[in-house]
Amino acid sequence: MREDSLTLRGMRNLLPREKAKLNRIESEIRRLFKIYGFQEVETPTIEPLELFELKSGEEIRHRMYRFKDLGGRDVVLRPEATASVTKLVVQEMRSMPLPIKIGYILNAFRYDEPQYGRYREFKQGGFEIFGTKSPMADAEILEVSSRLMDSLGIKDYYIKIGHEGVLRAVLAFFNVEESTQDRVLGLIDKERLTEAFEILASLPKGGEAIELIKSLWEIKSKNPGEALKRAEALLKDLPGALEQLEN
């Protein structure tokens, strides 16, 4: 057997020292699950293709590991955790009192171009709160995320708040078709802004969309309330985007 065929490109082995570091991170996440009252769940690694065709952006859909199983069903290796966890809550936990606080640490798979810190199999840990629109739920997610970084001794970090609904509303306001929205949002998600803006620049109102997205992207503050006010000011003439921001 050829030596370079033992481990597939984009995959990796975890040696004892690396595995110990990962175990520490996972242990700290689970400690915070208990402190904040999040119930840990686990979902199947293999899921129906249609789940992610409906719930995921174009960028993720194009990079899924997809195949037919022996029963002829179209299935995928889970490319991200949120859709799977949402399905679990809807199917199995909808009779529980609201809000429902869920935590998870799951492996996921995407056929991305391998680079430093990015592999085709990776772990995704998360905290999700279902069944409430209260801004306090968002504040709790921010608090627990910040506490995790601090407890791991990570000092130089910032928390980036993204809202696909706001960006979609902005793009729709400037008459960007949904298929193009998917491409642009997929690039923005990877912070490939130059490529995203090149696509928008070719559209009739793309220049205006670019300027607004740049302004939103540049909002940085240690005070979440201040950041929210600045975003509201930028979106004051876009009712659809403001509604998404409030949600």
QUILIN-V415602 format. One record per pair of residues at least 24 apart in sequence whose ideal C-beta (glycine too) atoms are under 10 Angstrom apart, sorted by the first residue. I is the first residue (numbers start at 1). J is the second residue. If there is no record, write none. Layout:
i=I j=J
i=I j=J
//
This chain:
i=8 j=120
i=8 j=121
i=9 j=113
i=9 j=114
i=9 j=119
i=9 j=120
i=10 j=109
i=10 j=110
i=10 j=111
i=10 j=112
i=10 j=113
i=10 j=114
i=10 j=115
i=10 j=118
i=10 j=119
i=10 j=120
i=10 j=121
i=10 j=122
i=11 j=109
i=11 j=114
i=11 j=119
i=11 j=120
i=11 j=121
i=12 j=114
i=12 j=119
i=12 j=120
i=12 j=121
i=12 j=122
i=21 j=152
i=22 j=105
i=22 j=123
i=24 j=152
i=25 j=105
i=25 j=123
i=25 j=125
i=25 j=148
i=25 j=151
i=25 j=152
i=26 j=105
i=26 j=123
i=26 j=125
i=28 j=125
i=28 j=147
i=28 j=148
i=28 j=149
i=28 j=151
i=28 j=152
i=29 j=103
i=29 j=104
i=29 j=105
i=29 j=123
i=29 j=125
i=29 j=126
i=29 j=127
i=29 j=144
i=29 j=148
i=29 j=151
i=29 j=152
i=30 j=103
i=30 j=105
i=30 j=125
i=31 j=147
i=31 j=148
i=31 j=151
i=32 j=103
i=32 j=125
i=32 j=127
i=32 j=143
i=32 j=144
i=32 j=145
i=32 j=147
i=32 j=148
i=32 j=151
i=33 j=101
i=33 j=102
i=33 j=103
i=33 j=104
i=33 j=105
i=33 j=125
i=33 j=127
i=33 j=144
i=34 j=103
i=35 j=144
i=35 j=147
i=36 j=101
i=36 j=103
i=36 j=127
i=36 j=129
i=36 j=140
i=36 j=141
i=36 j=143
i=36 j=144
i=36 j=147
i=37 j=101
i=37 j=103
i=37 j=140
i=38 j=100
i=38 j=101
i=38 j=102
i=38 j=103
i=38 j=104
i=38 j=126
i=38 j=127
i=38 j=128
i=38 j=129
i=38 j=140
i=38 j=144
i=39 j=93
i=39 j=96
i=39 j=100
i=39 j=101
i=39 j=102
i=39 j=103
i=39 j=104
i=40 j=102
i=40 j=103
i=40 j=104
i=40 j=105
i=41 j=81
i=41 j=84
i=41 j=85
i=41 j=88
i=41 j=89
i=41 j=92
i=41 j=93
i=41 j=102
i=41 j=103
i=41 j=104
i=41 j=105
i=41 j=106
i=41 j=128
i=42 j=81
i=42 j=84
i=42 j=85
i=42 j=88
i=42 j=104
i=42 j=105
i=42 j=106
i=43 j=78
i=43 j=81
i=43 j=83
i=43 j=84
i=43 j=85
i=43 j=86
i=43 j=87
i=43 j=88
i=43 j=92
i=43 j=104
i=43 j=106
i=44 j=75
i=44 j=78
i=44 j=84
i=44 j=87
i=44 j=88
i=44 j=106
i=45 j=76
i=45 j=77
i=45 j=78
i=45 j=84
i=45 j=106
i=45 j=107
i=45 j=108
i=45 j=109
i=46 j=73
i=46 j=75
i=46 j=76
i=46 j=77
i=46 j=78
i=47 j=75
i=47 j=76
i=47 j=77
i=47 j=78
i=47 j=79
i=47 j=83
i=47 j=84
i=47 j=87
i=48 j=73
i=48 j=74
i=48 j=75
i=48 j=76
i=48 j=87
i=49 j=73
i=49 j=74
i=49 j=75
i=49 j=76
i=50 j=74
i=50 j=75
i=50 j=76
i=51 j=75
i=51 j=76
i=51 j=78
i=51 j=83
i=51 j=84
i=51 j=86
i=51 j=87
i=52 j=76
i=52 j=78
i=52 j=79
i=52 j=80
i=52 j=83
i=52 j=84
i=54 j=83
i=55 j=80
i=55 j=82
i=55 j=83
i=55 j=84
i=55 j=86
i=55 j=87
i=56 j=80
i=56 j=82
i=56 j=83
i=56 j=182
i=56 j=186
i=57 j=164
i=57 j=168
i=57 j=181
i=57 j=182
i=57 j=183
i=57 j=184
i=57 j=185
i=57 j=186
i=57 j=188
i=57 j=189
i=58 j=178
i=58 j=179
i=58 j=180
i=58 j=181
i=58 j=182
i=58 j=183
i=58 j=184
i=58 j=185
i=58 j=186
i=58 j=187
i=59 j=110
i=59 j=112
i=59 j=182
i=59 j=183
i=59 j=184
i=59 j=185
i=59 j=186
i=59 j=187
i=59 j=188
i=59 j=189
i=59 j=190
i=59 j=192
i=60 j=108
i=60 j=110
i=60 j=112
i=60 j=182
i=60 j=186
i=60 j=189
i=61 j=182
i=61 j=186
i=62 j=110
i=62 j=111
i=62 j=182
i=62 j=183
i=62 j=186
i=63 j=109
i=63 j=110
i=63 j=111
i=63 j=112
i=63 j=113
i=63 j=120
i=63 j=186
i=64 j=109
i=64 j=110
i=64 j=111
i=65 j=108
i=65 j=109
i=65 j=110
i=65 j=111
i=65 j=120
i=65 j=121
i=66 j=111
i=76 j=109
i=77 j=107
i=77 j=108
i=77 j=109
i=77 j=110
i=77 j=111
i=77 j=120
i=77 j=121
i=78 j=106
i=78 j=107
i=78 j=108
i=78 j=109
i=78 j=110
i=78 j=124
i=79 j=108
i=79 j=109
i=79 j=110
i=79 j=111
i=79 j=112
i=79 j=124
i=80 j=106
i=80 j=108
i=80 j=109
i=80 j=110
i=80 j=122
i=80 j=124
i=80 j=126
i=81 j=105
i=81 j=106
i=81 j=107
i=81 j=108
i=81 j=123
i=81 j=124
i=81 j=125
i=81 j=126
i=81 j=128
i=82 j=124
i=82 j=126
i=82 j=128
i=84 j=108
i=84 j=124
i=85 j=124
i=85 j=126
i=85 j=128
i=85 j=130
i=86 j=128
i=86 j=130
i=89 j=128
i=89 j=130
i=89 j=131
i=90 j=130
i=93 j=130
i=93 j=131
i=94 j=130
i=94 j=131
i=96 j=130
i=96 j=131
i=97 j=131
i=98 j=129
i=98 j=130
i=98 j=131
i=98 j=132
i=99 j=128
i=99 j=129
i=99 j=130
i=99 j=131
i=99 j=132
i=99 j=133
i=99 j=134
i=99 j=136
i=99 j=137
i=99 j=140
i=100 j=128
i=100 j=129
i=100 j=130
i=100 j=131
i=100 j=132
i=101 j=127
i=101 j=128
i=101 j=129
i=101 j=130
i=101 j=131
i=101 j=132
i=101 j=137
i=101 j=140
i=101 j=141
i=102 j=126
i=102 j=127
i=102 j=128
i=102 j=129
i=102 j=130
i=103 j=127
i=103 j=128
i=103 j=144
i=104 j=128
i=112 j=190
i=118 j=190
i=133 j=246
i=133 j=247
i=135 j=224
i=135 j=225
i=135 j=228
i=135 j=246
i=135 j=247
i=138 j=224
i=138 j=228
i=138 j=247
i=139 j=224
i=139 j=225
i=142 j=224
i=158 j=220
i=158 j=222
i=159 j=224
i=160 j=191
i=160 j=217
i=160 j=220
i=161 j=219
i=161 j=224
i=161 j=227
i=161 j=228
i=161 j=231
i=162 j=188
i=162 j=189
i=162 j=216
i=162 j=217
i=163 j=216
i=163 j=231
i=163 j=241
i=163 j=244
i=163 j=245
i=163 j=247
i=164 j=188
i=164 j=189
i=164 j=244
i=165 j=240
i=165 j=241
i=165 j=243
i=165 j=244
i=165 j=245
i=165 j=247
i=166 j=213
i=166 j=216
i=166 j=231
i=166 j=235
i=166 j=238
i=166 j=240
i=166 j=241
i=166 j=242
i=166 j=243
i=166 j=244
i=166 j=245
i=166 j=247
i=167 j=209
i=167 j=212
i=167 j=213
i=167 j=216
i=167 j=217
i=167 j=241
i=167 j=244
i=168 j=240
i=168 j=241
i=168 j=244
i=169 j=235
i=169 j=238
i=169 j=239
i=169 j=240
i=169 j=241
i=169 j=242
i=169 j=243
i=169 j=244
i=169 j=245
i=170 j=208
i=170 j=209
i=170 j=212
i=170 j=213
i=170 j=216
i=170 j=234
i=170 j=235
i=170 j=238
i=170 j=240
i=170 j=241
i=170 j=244
i=171 j=200
i=171 j=203
i=171 j=205
i=171 j=206
i=171 j=209
i=171 j=212
i=171 j=213
i=171 j=241
i=172 j=209
i=172 j=238
i=172 j=240
i=172 j=241
i=173 j=205
i=173 j=208
i=173 j=209
i=173 j=212
i=173 j=235
i=173 j=237
i=173 j=238
i=173 j=239
i=173 j=240
i=173 j=241
i=174 j=200
i=174 j=203
i=174 j=204
i=174 j=205
i=174 j=206
i=174 j=207
i=174 j=208
i=174 j=209
i=174 j=210
i=174 j=212
i=174 j=213
i=174 j=238
i=175 j=203
i=175 j=204
i=175 j=205
i=175 j=206
i=175 j=209
i=176 j=200
i=176 j=203
i=176 j=204
i=176 j=205
i=176 j=206
i=176 j=209
i=177 j=203
i=180 j=206
i=184 j=209
i=184 j=213
i=188 j=213
i=188 j=217
i=191 j=217
i=193 j=217
i=212 j=237
i=212 j=238
i=212 j=241
i=216 j=241
i=216 j=245
//
